[in-house]
Amino acid sequence: MTIGTTNPAFRLDLSRVDFEAWEPTRENDEIARQKITFTALWDITNGNVINNCYVVNEVASY
């Protein structure tokens, strides 16, 4: 969906992730949806869980 001139988004870059489940739905004539279950893990090498987190929108700064 475009709002103004951007496609809003929230993005997370996780260091390590353990995926536990994936459930796609394939209903006729509907938008495809997916449910993914995961756990973010501590990365000893980087010393963090989240590498980067940012929002894409029309606001230049907060």
C-alpha positions in Angstrom: 0.0 0.0 0.0 1.4 3.4 -0.9 0.8 6.3 1.5 1.9 9.6 -0.1 5.0 8.8 -2.0 6.3 5.9 0.2 5.4 2.3 1.0 5.4 2.3 4.8 7.3 -0.6 6.5 8.7 -1.7 9.8 11.9 -3.7 9.4 13.9 -5.8 11.8 17.3 -7.4 11.1 17.7 -10.2 13.7 21.1 -11.7 14.3 20.0 -15.3 14.8 16.6 -16.9 14.4 15.1 -20.3 15.2 12.1 -21.0 12.9 9.5 -23.2 14.5 6.4 -23.2 12.2 5.2 -22.1 8.9 1.6 -22.1 7.9 0.6 -20.9 4.4 -3.1 -20.4 3.5 -4.2 -20.9 0.0 -7.8 -20.0 -0.2 -9.4 -19.6 -3.6 -9.7 -16.1 -4.9 -8.2 -14.6 -1.7 -5.0 -12.8 -0.8 -2.3 -15.4 0.1 -1.2 -15.2 3.8 1.5 -16.8 5.8 2.0 -17.3 9.5 5.6 -17.8 10.6 6.6 -18.6 14.2 10.2 -17.9 15.3 12.4 -17.1 18.2 15.1 -14.4 18.0 18.3 -15.7 19.6 21.3 -14.0 21.2 24.3 -14.0 18.9 27.6 -14.4 20.8 29.7 -13.2 17.8 27.8 -9.9 17.4 26.8 -9.6 21.1 23.2 -8.7 20.2 19.8 -10.0 19.2 18.8 -7.1 16.8 21.3 -5.8 14.3 19.0 -3.0 13.0 15.5 -1.8 13.3 13.9 1.0 11.3 10.6 2.5 10.0 10.0 3.6 6.4 7.5 6.4 6.2 7.2 10.1 5.2 8.6 11.5 8.5 12.2 12.7 8.0 13.1 12.4 11.7 11.6 12.2 15.2 
